[in-house]
Amino acid sequence: MSVLNDGRNEIRVNNSDGKCLLENWVEERSVKHLDPDIKLENDVTSKLQILRHGHKGLITTDLDAKAEDKTTVRVTYTPPVLDSTRQVGSKKELLEKMLFGQVCKEMKGSGVGMDPGPKPTDFRSIKMVDYDFKFEPQKIAPTRDHNYRKEQPVTFWSEHKEKIHGTTQVKTRDSAFRRNDAFSKPIGEYWNETEPYQLENYPKM
């Protein structure tokens, strides 16, 4: 008896009808109903050669099987059980129905709380609504007085001057930039001048 094969014969004896269930007649008899009905031509041929790919539906994949349509929710779902015991008395139930009917009649008669229904869809554009033959153009009145000679124009730099490092805060709009106003100098006057980073006291100017 061999220790490596757990007591099985090292020499294969052709006395088993399965491939995976080798020399185990108890298991082969339990799955006998899964084996196809094969008529052997002679006694020499064994089912081991015929079932060399295993038992169909047990060891191999049955490609002809129907797709499973069950889910965990469908299997574990339990329908709710309704309690048939009366929770409200018959007198109270009839009284509630009568009061509900009276309130509905009063609301229908007065028209209060009734849904008027959806409004018709307006397919007109903004131009068609705002501009017609009665339209009279008017100038928008200014919100405050402006002096274009003294006020500083709104530019990209005036909007982002607070984010520039080393620039003093400008509290009034009637004055230009304090220190970083070199970009407003004409190009012809700016040639061959010292760059700001080349100055001695930069950035403490």
Backbone as JSON Lines, residues from 0, in Angstrom:
{"i":0,"aa":"M","n":[0.85,-1.19,0.0],"ca":[0.0,0.0,0.0],"c":[0.88,1.24,0.0]}
{"i":1,"aa":"S","n":[0.58,2.17,-0.87],"ca":[1.4,3.37,-1.01],"c":[0.9,4.47,-0.08]}
{"i":2,"aa":"V","n":[1.86,5.18,0.48],"ca":[1.5,6.29,1.38],"c":[1.18,7.55,0.58]}
{"i":3,"aa":"L","n":[1.86,7.74,-0.56],"ca":[1.65,8.95,-1.35],"c":[0.26,9.01,-1.94]}
{"i":4,"aa":"N","n":[-0.31,7.88,-2.29],"ca":[-1.63,7.86,-2.92],"c":[-2.74,7.58,-1.93]}
{"i":5,"aa":"D","n":[-2.46,7.7,-0.63],"ca":[-3.49,7.51,0.41],"c":[-4.15,6.14,0.31]}
{"i":6,"aa":"G","n":[-3.36,5.13,0.1],"ca":[-3.89,3.78,0.1],"c":[-4.46,3.32,-1.21]}
{"i":7,"aa":"R","n":[-4.46,4.16,-2.24],"ca":[-4.98,3.73,-3.53],"c":[-3.9,3.01,-4.32]}
{"i":8,"aa":"N","n":[-4.35,2.26,-5.27],"ca":[-3.41,1.51,-6.09],"c":[-2.65,2.45,-7.01]}
{"i":9,"aa":"E","n":[-1.33,2.25,-7.08],"ca":[-0.53,3.05,-8.0],"c":[-0.8,2.65,-9.44]}
{"i":10,"aa":"I","n":[-1.1,1.41,-9.68],"ca":[-1.43,0.94,-11.02],"c":[-2.93,1.1,-11.22]}
{"i":11,"aa":"R","n":[-3.29,1.85,-12.26],"ca":[-4.71,2.13,-12.51],"c":[-5.41,0.87,-12.95]}
{"i":12,"aa":"V","n":[-6.46,0.5,-12.22],"ca":[-7.27,-0.66,-12.54],"c":[-8.54,-0.17,-13.22]}
{"i":13,"aa":"N","n":[-8.81,-0.69,-14.38],"ca":[-9.95,-0.23,-15.16],"c":[-11.25,-0.84,-14.64]}
{"i":14,"aa":"N","n":[-11.57,-0.52,-13.38],"ca":[-12.8,-1.04,-12.81],"c":[-13.73,0.09,-12.34]}
{"i":15,"aa":"S","n":[-13.46,1.31,-12.81],"ca":[-14.29,2.44,-12.43],"c":[-14.87,3.06,-13.69]}
{"i":16,"aa":"D","n":[-16.09,3.6,-13.58],"ca":[-16.78,4.16,-14.73],"c":[-16.63,5.68,-14.83]}
{"i":17,"aa":"G","n":[-15.95,6.32,-13.91],"ca":[-15.82,7.77,-13.93],"c":[-14.38,8.18,-14.09]}
{"i":18,"aa":"K","n":[-14.21,9.48,-14.3],"ca":[-12.87,10.02,-14.42],"c":[-12.43,10.67,-13.12]}
{"i":19,"aa":"C","n":[-13.29,11.52,-12.56],"ca":[-12.95,12.18,-11.3],"c":[-13.26,11.3,-10.1]}
{"i":20,"aa":"L","n":[-14.29,10.47,-10.21],"ca":[-14.65,9.58,-9.11],"c":[-13.92,8.26,-9.29]}
{"i":21,"aa":"L","n":[-12.62,8.28,-9.13],"ca":[-11.8,7.11,-9.4],"c":[-11.95,6.09,-8.28]}
{"i":22,"aa":"E","n":[-12.31,4.87,-8.66],"ca":[-12.38,3.72,-7.75],"c":[-13.24,4.03,-6.53]}
{"i":23,"aa":"N","n":[-14.3,4.79,-6.71],"ca":[-15.21,5.08,-5.62],"c":[-16.61,4.72,-6.11]}
{"i":24,"aa":"W","n":[-16.99,3.49,-5.88],"ca":[-18.25,2.99,-6.42],"c":[-19.46,3.59,-5.7]}
{"i":25,"aa":"V","n":[-19.29,4.01,-4.46],"ca":[-20.42,4.59,-3.71],"c":[-20.85,5.92,-4.35]}
{"i":26,"aa":"E","n":[-19.88,6.76,-4.68],"ca":[-20.22,8.03,-5.31],"c":[-20.71,7.83,-6.73]}
{"i":27,"aa":"E","n":[-20.15,6.86,-7.44],"ca":[-20.58,6.62,-8.81],"c":[-22.02,6.14,-8.86]}
{"i":28,"aa":"R","n":[-22.43,5.35,-7.88],"ca":[-23.82,4.89,-7.85],"c":[-24.78,6.03,-7.49]}
{"i":29,"aa":"S","n":[-24.31,7.01,-6.68],"ca":[-25.19,8.12,-6.28],"c":[-25.43,9.1,-7.43]}
{"i":30,"aa":"V","n":[-24.51,9.14,-8.39],"ca":[-24.67,10.05,-9.53],"c":[-24.97,9.26,-10.81]}
{"i":31,"aa":"K","n":[-25.45,8.05,-10.65],"ca":[-25.72,7.23,-11.82],"c":[-26.85,7.81,-12.67]}
{"i":32,"aa":"H","n":[-27.81,8.53,-12.03],"ca":[-28.93,9.08,-12.79],"c":[-28.5,10.25,-13.68]}
{"i":33,"aa":"L","n":[-27.31,10.8,-13.42],"ca":[-26.81,11.88,-14.26],"c":[-26.05,11.38,-15.47]}
{"i":34,"aa":"D","n":[-25.67,10.12,-15.46],"ca":[-24.93,9.57,-16.59],"c":[-25.87,9.35,-17.77]}
{"i":35,"aa":"P","n":[-25.42,9.61,-18.97],"ca":[-26.27,9.36,-20.15],"c":[-26.45,7.86,-20.36]}
{"i":36,"aa":"D","n":[-27.54,7.53,-21.05],"ca":[-27.84,6.13,-21.35],"c":[-26.98,5.69,-22.53]}
{"i":37,"aa":"I","n":[-25.86,5.05,-22.22],"ca":[-24.9,4.64,-23.24],"c":[-24.91,3.11,-23.33]}
{"i":38,"aa":"K","n":[-25.07,2.62,-24.53],"ca":[-25.01,1.19,-24.77],"c":[-23.63,0.84,-25.31]}
{"i":39,"aa":"L","n":[-22.91,0.04,-24.55],"ca":[-21.55,-0.32,-24.94],"c":[-21.59,-1.37,-26.04]}
{"i":40,"aa":"E","n":[-20.69,-1.21,-27.01],"ca":[-20.64,-2.16,-28.12],"c":[-20.07,-3.49,-27.68]}
{"i":41,"aa":"N","n":[-19.09,-3.45,-26.83],"ca":[-18.51,-4.69,-26.32],"c":[-18.1,-4.47,-24.88]}
{"i":42,"aa":"D","n":[-17.71,-5.51,-24.23],"ca":[-17.35,-5.44,-22.82],"c":[-15.97,-4.84,-22.6]}
{"i":43,"aa":"V","n":[-15.19,-4.73,-23.67],"ca":[-13.84,-4.2,-23.51],"c":[-13.88,-2.68,-23.26]}
{"i":44,"aa":"T","n":[-14.76,-1.98,-23.98],"ca":[-14.86,-0.52,-23.82],"c":[-15.49,-0.2,-22.48]}
{"i":45,"aa":"S","n":[-14.93,0.78,-21.79],"ca":[-15.42,1.17,-20.47],"c":[-16.04,2.56,-20.54]}
{"i":46,"aa":"K","n":[-16.87,2.89,-19.56],"ca":[-17.45,4.23,-19.48],"c":[-16.4,5.29,-19.15]}
{"i":47,"aa":"L","n":[-15.26,4.84,-18.66],"ca":[-14.2,5.79,-18.35],"c":[-13.75,6.53,-19.6]}
{"i":48,"aa":"Q","n":[-13.71,5.85,-20.72],"ca":[-13.33,6.48,-21.97],"c":[-14.44,7.36,-22.51]}
{"i":49,"aa":"I","n":[-15.69,6.94,-22.3],"ca":[-16.82,7.71,-22.82],"c":[-17.05,8.96,-21.97]}
{"i":50,"aa":"L","n":[-16.94,8.82,-20.65],"ca":[-17.15,9.95,-19.73],"c":[-15.82,10.58,-19.33]}
{"i":51,"aa":"R","n":[-14.91,10.7,-20.29],"ca":[-13.6,11.27,-19.95],"c":[-13.68,12.78,-19.68]}
{"i":52,"aa":"H","n":[-14.77,13.42,-20.1],"ca":[-14.95,14.85,-19.83],"c":[-15.8,15.09,-18.59]}
{"i":53,"aa":"G","n":[-16.13,14.07,-17.85],"ca":[-16.89,14.22,-16.62],"c":[-18.37,14.05,-16.83]}
{"i":54,"aa":"H","n":[-19.12,14.13,-15.72],"ca":[-20.57,14.01,-15.77],"c":[-21.18,15.34,-16.18]}
{"i":55,"aa":"K","n":[-22.02,15.32,-17.15],"ca":[-22.66,16.54,-17.62],"c":[-23.64,17.05,-16.57]}
{"i":56,"aa":"G","n":[-23.49,18.29,-16.17],"ca":[-24.35,18.87,-15.16],"c":[-23.83,18.72,-13.75]}
{"i":57,"aa":"L","n":[-22.82,17.91,-13.54],"ca":[-22.27,17.71,-12.2],"c":[-20.87,18.28,-12.1]}
{"i":58,"aa":"I","n":[-20.02,17.89,-13.02],"ca":[-18.63,18.36,-13.01],"c":[-18.41,19.4,-14.09]}
{"i":59,"aa":"T","n":[-19.06,19.24,-15.22],"ca":[-18.89,20.18,-16.32],"c":[-20.04,21.19,-16.31]}
{"i":60,"aa":"T","n":[-19.93,22.2,-17.13],"ca":[-20.96,23.24,-17.23],"c":[-21.99,22.84,-18.26]}
{"i":61,"aa":"D","n":[-23.25,22.91,-17.86],"ca":[-24.33,22.59,-18.78],"c":[-24.72,23.86,-19.53]}
{"i":62,"aa":"L","n":[-24.27,23.96,-20.78],"ca":[-24.54,25.16,-21.57],"c":[-25.98,25.23,-22.03]}
{"i":63,"aa":"D","n":[-26.7,24.14,-21.97],"ca":[-28.1,24.12,-22.4],"c":[-29.07,24.42,-21.27]}
{"i":64,"aa":"A","n":[-28.55,24.68,-20.08],"ca":[-29.41,24.91,-18.93],"c":[-30.1,26.27,-19.05]}
{"i":65,"aa":"K","n":[-31.27,26.39,-18.45],"ca":[-32.04,27.62,-18.48],"c":[-31.43,28.63,-17.51]}
{"i":66,"aa":"A","n":[-31.41,29.88,-17.93],"ca":[-30.85,30.93,-17.07],"c":[-31.7,31.12,-15.83]}
{"i":67,"aa":"E","n":[-31.05,31.27,-14.71],"ca":[-31.75,31.43,-13.44],"c":[-32.3,32.85,-13.32]}
{"i":68,"aa":"D","n":[-33.57,32.96,-12.99],"ca":[-34.2,34.27,-12.85],"c":[-34.51,34.63,-11.41]}
{"i":69,"aa":"K","n":[-34.0,33.88,-10.47],"ca":[-34.27,34.16,-9.06],"c":[-33.21,35.11,-8.51]}
{"i":70,"aa":"T","n":[-33.64,35.98,-7.62],"ca":[-32.74,36.88,-6.93],"c":[-32.88,36.69,-5.42]}
{"i":71,"aa":"T","n":[-31.99,37.31,-4.69],"ca":[-32.04,37.2,-3.23],"c":[-33.32,37.82,-2.68]}
{"i":72,"aa":"V","n":[-33.75,38.92,-3.27],"ca":[-34.97,39.59,-2.78],"c":[-36.19,38.73,-3.07]}
{"i":73,"aa":"R","n":[-36.24,38.12,-4.25],"ca":[-37.4,37.3,-4.59],"c":[-37.48,36.05,-3.74]}
{"i":74,"aa":"V","n":[-36.33,35.48,-3.41],"ca":[-36.34,34.24,-2.64],"c":[-36.68,34.52,-1.18]}
{"i":75,"aa":"T","n":[-36.11,35.59,-0.61],"ca":[-36.3,35.88,0.81],"c":[-37.48,36.8,1.09]}
{"i":76,"aa":"Y","n":[-38.23,37.19,0.05],"ca":[-39.34,38.12,0.27],"c":[-40.51,37.4,0.92]}
{"i":77,"aa":"T","n":[-41.06,38.03,1.93],"ca":[-42.25,37.51,2.59],"c":[-43.35,38.55,2.47]}
{"i":78,"aa":"P","n":[-44.49,38.2,1.91],"ca":[-45.57,39.19,1.74],"c":[-46.07,39.67,3.09]}
{"i":79,"aa":"P","n":[-46.42,40.95,3.2],"ca":[-46.91,41.46,4.49],"c":[-48.26,40.87,4.85]}
{"i":80,"aa":"V","n":[-48.42,40.62,6.1],"ca":[-49.66,40.06,6.62],"c":[-50.49,41.21,7.18]}
{"i":81,"aa":"L","n":[-51.66,41.45,6.58],"ca":[-52.53,42.54,7.02],"c":[-53.4,42.08,8.18]}
{"i":82,"aa":"D","n":[-53.49,42.96,9.15],"ca":[-54.31,42.65,10.31],"c":[-55.77,42.97,9.98]}
{"i":83,"aa":"S","n":[-56.61,41.96,10.02],"ca":[-58.02,42.13,9.69],"c":[-58.86,42.64,10.85]}
{"i":84,"aa":"T","n":[-58.23,42.88,11.99],"ca":[-58.98,43.37,13.15],"c":[-59.38,44.82,12.93]}
{"i":85,"aa":"R","n":[-60.6,45.17,13.23],"ca":[-61.08,46.54,13.07],"c":[-60.41,47.46,14.08]}
{"i":86,"aa":"Q","n":[-59.82,48.54,13.58],"ca":[-59.14,49.5,14.45],"c":[-60.05,50.66,14.85]}
{"i":87,"aa":"V","n":[-61.07,50.94,14.03],"ca":[-61.99,52.04,14.3],"c":[-63.41,51.48,14.32]}
{"i":88,"aa":"G","n":[-64.22,52.01,15.2],"ca":[-65.61,51.58,15.28],"c":[-66.41,51.98,14.05]}
{"i":89,"aa":"S","n":[-67.52,51.29,13.81],"ca":[-68.34,51.56,12.63],"c":[-68.98,52.95,12.71]}
{"i":90,"aa":"K","n":[-69.37,53.39,13.91],"ca":[-69.99,54.7,14.06],"c":[-69.0,55.82,13.71]}
{"i":91,"aa":"K","n":[-67.77,55.69,14.2],"ca":[-66.75,56.7,13.92],"c":[-66.38,56.71,12.44]}
{"i":92,"aa":"E","n":[-66.34,55.55,11.84],"ca":[-66.01,55.47,10.42],"c":[-67.07,56.14,9.55]}
{"i":93,"aa":"L","n":[-68.36,55.91,9.86],"ca":[-69.44,56.55,9.1],"c":[-69.45,58.06,9.32]}
{"i":94,"aa":"L","n":[-69.13,58.5,10.56],"ca":[-69.1,59.93,10.84],"c":[-67.98,60.63,10.07]}
{"i":95,"aa":"E","n":[-66.81,59.99,9.98],"ca":[-65.7,60.56,9.22],"c":[-66.04,60.67,7.73]}
{"i":96,"aa":"K","n":[-66.69,59.66,7.17],"ca":[-67.09,59.71,5.77],"c":[-68.09,60.84,5.51]}
{"i":97,"aa":"M","n":[-69.05,61.02,6.44],"ca":[-70.04,62.07,6.27],"c":[-69.39,63.46,6.31]}
{"i":98,"aa":"L","n":[-68.49,63.68,7.29],"ca":[-67.81,64.97,7.39],"c":[-66.91,65.22,6.19]}
{"i":99,"aa":"F","n":[-66.26,64.18,5.71],"ca":[-65.4,64.33,4.53],"c":[-66.21,64.72,3.31]}
{"i":100,"aa":"G","n":[-67.4,64.13,3.15],"ca":[-68.26,64.49,2.03],"c":[-68.75,65.92,2.12]}
{"i":101,"aa":"Q","n":[-69.1,66.38,3.32],"ca":[-69.55,67.76,3.49],"c":[-68.44,68.76,3.16]}
{"i":102,"aa":"V","n":[-67.23,68.49,3.62],"ca":[-66.11,69.39,3.35],"c":[-65.82,69.46,1.86]}
{"i":103,"aa":"C","n":[-65.9,68.33,1.16],"ca":[-65.65,68.32,-0.29],"c":[-66.69,69.15,-1.03]}
{"i":104,"aa":"K","n":[-67.97,69.06,-0.62],"ca":[-69.02,69.85,-1.27],"c":[-68.8,71.34,-1.04]}
{"i":105,"aa":"E","n":[-68.42,71.72,0.19],"ca":[-68.19,73.14,0.47],"c":[-67.0,73.69,-0.33]}
{"i":106,"aa":"M","n":[-65.95,72.91,-0.45],"ca":[-64.78,73.37,-1.21],"c":[-65.09,73.49,-2.69]}
{"i":107,"aa":"K","n":[-65.88,72.57,-3.23],"ca":[-66.24,72.66,-4.64],"c":[-67.14,73.85,-4.91]}
{"i":108,"aa":"G","n":[-68.03,74.17,-3.94],"ca":[-68.93,75.3,-4.13],"c":[-68.22,76.64,-4.05]}
{"i":109,"aa":"S","n":[-67.27,76.76,-3.12],"ca":[-66.56,78.03,-2.96],"c":[-65.36,78.16,-3.89]}
{"i":110,"aa":"G","n":[-64.83,77.07,-4.35],"ca":[-63.66,77.11,-5.23],"c":[-62.36,77.32,-4.51]}
{"i":111,"aa":"V","n":[-62.34,77.25,-3.19],"ca":[-61.12,77.45,-2.41],"c":[-60.36,76.14,-2.34]}
{"i":112,"aa":"G","n":[-59.06,76.22,-2.59],"ca":[-58.23,75.03,-2.49],"c":[-58.31,74.1,-3.68]}
{"i":113,"aa":"M","n":[-59.05,74.49,-4.71],"ca":[-59.15,73.64,-5.89],"c":[-58.01,73.95,-6.84]}
{"i":114,"aa":"D","n":[-57.48,72.93,-7.43],"ca":[-56.37,73.08,-8.36],"c":[-56.92,73.58,-9.69]}
{"i":115,"aa":"P","n":[-56.51,74.77,-10.14],"ca":[-57.05,75.26,-11.41],"c":[-56.53,74.5,-12.62]}
{"i":116,"aa":"G","n":[-55.52,73.67,-12.42],"ca":[-54.96,72.93,-13.54],"c":[-53.75,73.63,-14.12]}
{"i":117,"aa":"P","n":[-53.02,72.97,-14.95],"ca":[-51.81,73.58,-15.53],"c":[-52.15,74.73,-16.46]}
{"i":118,"aa":"K","n":[-51.32,75.76,-16.42],"ca":[-51.5,76.91,-17.29],"c":[-51.06,76.56,-18.71]}
{"i":119,"aa":"P","n":[-51.66,77.18,-19.69],"ca":[-51.23,76.91,-21.08],"c":[-49.78,77.33,-21.29]}
{"i":120,"aa":"T","n":[-49.07,76.54,-22.03],"ca":[-47.65,76.79,-22.27],"c":[-47.47,78.01,-23.16]}
{"i":121,"aa":"D","n":[-46.59,78.9,-22.71],"ca":[-46.29,80.12,-23.47],"c":[-45.04,79.88,-24.3]}
{"i":122,"aa":"F","n":[-45.19,79.81,-25.61],"ca":[-44.08,79.54,-26.51],"c":[-43.44,80.82,-27.04]}
{"i":123,"aa":"R","n":[-43.8,81.97,-26.49],"ca":[-43.23,83.22,-26.97],"c":[-41.82,83.41,-26.41]}
{"i":124,"aa":"S","n":[-40.97,84.03,-27.19],"ca":[-39.62,84.32,-26.74],"c":[-39.6,85.62,-25.93]}
{"i":125,"aa":"I","n":[-38.44,85.92,-25.34],"ca":[-38.32,87.14,-24.54],"c":[-38.5,88.38,-25.42]}
{"i":126,"aa":"K","n":[-38.01,88.31,-26.63],"ca":[-38.16,89.45,-27.54],"c":[-39.61,89.69,-27.9]}
{"i":127,"aa":"M","n":[-40.36,88.63,-28.1],"ca":[-41.77,88.78,-28.44],"c":[-42.58,89.33,-27.27]}
{"i":128,"aa":"V","n":[-42.17,89.01,-26.05],"ca":[-42.9,89.48,-24.87],"c":[-42.56,90.93,-24.56]}
{"i":129,"aa":"D","n":[-41.28,91.28,-24.61],"ca":[-40.84,92.6,-24.17],"c":[-40.92,93.66,-25.27]}
{"i":130,"aa":"Y","n":[-40.8,93.27,-26.53],"ca":[-40.77,94.25,-27.62],"c":[-42.01,94.07,-28.49]}
{"i":131,"aa":"D","n":[-42.79,95.1,-28.57],"ca":[-43.95,95.1,-29.45],"c":[-44.08,96.48,-30.09]}
{"i":132,"aa":"F","n":[-45.16,96.72,-30.77],"ca":[-45.31,98.0,-31.48],"c":[-45.53,99.16,-30.51]}
{"i":133,"aa":"K","n":[-45.85,98.88,-29.24],"ca":[-46.03,99.93,-28.25],"c":[-44.76,100.19,-27.43]}
{"i":134,"aa":"F","n":[-43.68,99.55,-27.79],"ca":[-42.46,99.69,-27.0],"c":[-41.83,101.06,-27.21]}
{"i":135,"aa":"E","n":[-41.45,101.72,-26.13],"ca":[-40.8,103.02,-26.17],"c":[-39.45,102.91,-25.49]}
{"i":136,"aa":"P","n":[-38.36,103.03,-26.22],"ca":[-37.03,102.91,-25.6],"c":[-36.75,104.09,-24.68]}
{"i":137,"aa":"Q","n":[-36.16,103.79,-23.53],"ca":[-35.8,104.8,-22.55],"c":[-34.39,104.56,-22.07]}
{"i":138,"aa":"K","n":[-33.67,105.64,-21.79],"ca":[-32.32,105.54,-21.27],"c":[-32.37,105.23,-19.78]}
{"i":139,"aa":"I","n":[-31.46,104.39,-19.36],"ca":[-31.42,104.01,-17.95],"c":[-30.84,105.17,-17.16]}
{"i":140,"aa":"A","n":[-31.52,105.52,-16.1],"ca":[-31.05,106.63,-15.27],"c":[-29.83,106.21,-14.48]}
{"i":141,"aa":"P","n":[-28.8,107.05,-14.37],"ca":[-27.59,106.68,-13.61],"c":[-27.89,106.59,-12.12]}
{"i":142,"aa":"T","n":[-27.24,105.67,-11.48],"ca":[-27.44,105.48,-10.04],"c":[-26.72,106.54,-9.21]}
{"i":143,"aa":"R","n":[-25.63,107.13,-9.73],"ca":[-24.91,108.19,-9.03],"c":[-24.18,109.04,-10.08]}
{"i":144,"aa":"D","n":[-23.72,110.2,-9.62],"ca":[-23.02,111.11,-10.52],"c":[-21.59,110.64,-10.75]}
{"i":145,"aa":"H","n":[-21.17,110.69,-12.01],"ca":[-19.82,110.28,-12.38],"c":[-19.09,111.45,-13.04]}
{"i":146,"aa":"N","n":[-17.8,111.52,-12.75],"ca":[-16.94,112.53,-13.35],"c":[-15.84,111.79,-14.11]}
{"i":147,"aa":"Y","n":[-15.95,111.76,-15.41],"ca":[-15.0,110.98,-16.21],"c":[-13.62,111.62,-16.24]}
{"i":148,"aa":"R","n":[-13.49,112.88,-15.81],"ca":[-12.18,113.52,-15.81],"c":[-11.37,113.15,-14.58]}
{"i":149,"aa":"K","n":[-12.01,112.9,-13.47],"ca":[-11.3,112.6,-12.23],"c":[-11.34,111.13,-11.85]}
{"i":150,"aa":"E","n":[-12.41,110.44,-12.19],"ca":[-12.55,109.05,-11.8],"c":[-11.62,108.16,-12.61]}
{"i":151,"aa":"Q","n":[-11.16,107.15,-11.95],"ca":[-10.29,106.18,-12.61],"c":[-11.14,105.18,-13.38]}
{"i":152,"aa":"P","n":[-10.83,104.88,-14.61],"ca":[-11.63,103.91,-15.37],"c":[-11.47,102.51,-14.81]}
{"i":153,"aa":"V","n":[-12.52,101.74,-14.93],"ca":[-12.51,100.36,-14.45],"c":[-11.82,99.49,-15.49]}
{"i":154,"aa":"T","n":[-10.68,98.93,-15.12],"ca":[-9.91,98.06,-16.0],"c":[-9.6,96.76,-15.28]}
{"i":155,"aa":"F","n":[-8.86,95.92,-15.96],"ca":[-8.46,94.65,-15.34],"c":[-7.57,94.91,-14.14]}
{"i":156,"aa":"W","n":[-6.68,95.89,-14.26],"ca":[-5.75,96.16,-13.15],"c":[-6.46,96.82,-11.99]}
{"i":157,"aa":"S","n":[-7.43,97.67,-12.27],"ca":[-8.15,98.3,-11.17],"c":[-8.99,97.3,-10.39]}
{"i":158,"aa":"E","n":[-9.45,96.24,-11.04],"ca":[-10.24,95.22,-10.35],"c":[-9.36,94.27,-9.55]}
{"i":159,"aa":"H","n":[-8.09,94.1,-9.96],"ca":[-7.2,93.13,-9.31],"c":[-6.03,93.81,-8.61]}
{"i":160,"aa":"K","n":[-6.16,95.09,-8.32],"ca":[-5.03,95.78,-7.68],"c":[-4.79,95.31,-6.26]}
{"i":161,"aa":"E","n":[-5.83,94.81,-5.59],"ca":[-5.66,94.35,-4.21],"c":[-4.87,93.04,-4.15]}
{"i":162,"aa":"K","n":[-4.78,92.32,-5.26],"ca":[-4.08,91.03,-5.27],"c":[-2.61,91.16,-5.64]}
{"i":163,"aa":"I","n":[-2.16,92.38,-6.01],"ca":[-0.77,92.58,-6.4],"c":[0.06,92.82,-5.15]}
{"i":164,"aa":"H","n":[1.18,92.09,-5.0],"ca":[2.02,92.24,-3.82],"c":[2.84,93.53,-3.92]}
{"i":165,"aa":"G","n":[2.99,94.2,-2.8],"ca":[3.8,95.4,-2.74],"c":[3.1,96.64,-3.22]}
{"i":166,"aa":"T","n":[1.78,96.62,-3.33],"ca":[1.03,97.79,-3.79],"c":[0.26,98.39,-2.62]}
{"i":167,"aa":"T","n":[0.33,99.69,-2.46],"ca":[-0.41,100.34,-1.39],"c":[-1.89,100.35,-1.71]}
{"i":168,"aa":"Q","n":[-2.69,100.42,-0.67],"ca":[-4.13,100.38,-0.83],"c":[-4.66,101.72,-1.32]}
{"i":169,"aa":"V","n":[-5.49,101.66,-2.34],"ca":[-6.11,102.86,-2.91],"c":[-7.53,102.96,-2.36]}
{"i":170,"aa":"K","n":[-7.8,104.01,-1.61],"ca":[-9.11,104.16,-0.98],"c":[-10.06,105.01,-1.8]}
{"i":171,"aa":"T","n":[-9.55,105.81,-2.71],"ca":[-10.41,106.67,-3.53],"c":[-10.26,106.28,-4.99]}
{"i":172,"aa":"R","n":[-11.3,106.58,-5.76],"ca":[-11.3,106.24,-7.18],"c":[-10.85,107.4,-8.06]}
{"i":173,"aa":"D","n":[-10.51,108.55,-7.44],"ca":[-10.1,109.7,-8.24],"c":[-8.59,109.8,-8.37]}
{"i":174,"aa":"S","n":[-7.86,108.78,-7.97],"ca":[-6.4,108.78,-8.08],"c":[-5.94,107.51,-8.76]}
{"i":175,"aa":"A","n":[-4.81,107.61,-9.42],"ca":[-4.28,106.45,-10.14],"c":[-3.54,105.53,-9.18]}
{"i":176,"aa":"F","n":[-2.89,104.5,-9.74],"ca":[-2.13,103.58,-8.91],"c":[-0.95,104.3,-8.27]}
{"i":177,"aa":"R","n":[-0.53,103.81,-7.13],"ca":[0.52,104.47,-6.36],"c":[1.91,104.05,-6.82]}
{"i":178,"aa":"R","n":[2.22,102.8,-6.69],"ca":[3.6,102.37,-6.93],"c":[3.74,101.57,-8.22]}
{"i":179,"aa":"N","n":[2.83,100.66,-8.47],"ca":[2.95,99.81,-9.64],"c":[2.23,100.43,-10.83]}
{"i":180,"aa":"D","n":[2.61,101.65,-11.18],"ca":[2.01,102.3,-12.33],"c":[2.98,102.39,-13.49]}
{"i":181,"aa":"A","n":[4.03,101.58,-13.48],"ca":[5.01,101.63,-14.56],"c":[4.43,101.11,-15.86]}
{"i":182,"aa":"F","n":[3.43,100.22,-15.8],"ca":[2.89,99.65,-17.02],"c":[2.11,100.68,-17.82]}
{"i":183,"aa":"S","n":[1.69,101.81,-17.18],"ca":[0.94,102.83,-17.9],"c":[1.84,103.83,-18.62]}
{"i":184,"aa":"K","n":[3.16,103.72,-18.44],"ca":[4.08,104.64,-19.12],"c":[4.21,104.23,-20.59]}
{"i":185,"aa":"P","n":[4.29,105.16,-21.49],"ca":[4.43,104.8,-22.92],"c":[5.69,103.98,-23.16]}
{"i":186,"aa":"I","n":[5.64,103.15,-24.18],"ca":[6.77,102.27,-24.49],"c":[7.99,103.08,-24.89]}
{"i":187,"aa":"G","n":[7.78,104.17,-25.62],"ca":[8.93,104.96,-26.06],"c":[9.7,105.59,-24.93]}
{"i":188,"aa":"E","n":[9.06,105.86,-23.81],"ca":[9.74,106.46,-22.67],"c":[10.3,105.41,-21.7]}
{"i":189,"aa":"Y","n":[10.02,104.18,-21.94],"ca":[10.4,103.14,-20.98],"c":[11.65,102.4,-21.42]}
{"i":190,"aa":"W","n":[12.19,102.69,-22.63],"ca":[13.36,101.96,-23.1],"c":[14.59,102.31,-22.27]}
{"i":191,"aa":"N","n":[15.47,101.31,-22.12],"ca":[16.78,101.46,-21.47],"c":[16.67,101.98,-20.03]}
{"i":192,"aa":"E","n":[15.56,101.7,-19.38],"ca":[15.43,102.08,-17.97],"c":[15.64,100.84,-17.1]}
{"i":193,"aa":"T","n":[15.95,101.11,-15.85],"ca":[16.22,100.02,-14.91],"c":[14.93,99.27,-14.61]}
{"i":194,"aa":"E","n":[15.04,97.94,-14.63],"ca":[13.89,97.12,-14.29],"c":[13.61,97.23,-12.79]}
{"i":195,"aa":"P","n":[12.37,97.0,-12.38],"ca":[12.07,97.11,-10.95],"c":[12.88,96.16,-10.08]}
{"i":196,"aa":"Y","n":[13.14,94.94,-10.58],"ca":[13.88,93.98,-9.77],"c":[15.38,94.28,-9.74]}
{"i":197,"aa":"Q","n":[15.85,95.23,-10.57],"ca":[17.26,95.6,-10.57],"c":[17.57,96.78,-9.65]}
{"i":198,"aa":"L","n":[16.56,97.37,-9.06],"ca":[16.78,98.5,-8.16],"c":[17.4,98.03,-6.86]}
{"i":199,"aa":"E","n":[18.01,98.97,-6.15],"ca":[18.75,98.62,-4.93],"c":[17.81,98.25,-3.79]}
{"i":200,"aa":"N","n":[16.74,98.99,-3.64],"ca":[15.82,98.77,-2.52],"c":[14.6,97.94,-2.92]}
{"i":201,"aa":"Y","n":[14.68,97.24,-4.03],"ca":[13.54,96.41,-4.44],"c":[13.42,95.21,-3.5]}
{"i":202,"aa":"P","n":[12.24,94.8,-3.02],"ca":[10.93,95.39,-3.37],"c":[10.51,96.53,-2.45]}
{"i":203,"aa":"K","n":[11.37,96.96,-1.51],"ca":[11.01,98.06,-0.6],"c":[11.31,99.38,-1.28]}
{"i":204,"aa":"M","n":[10.45,99.76,-2.16],"ca":[10.65,100.99,-2.93],"c":[9.96,102.16,-2.21]}
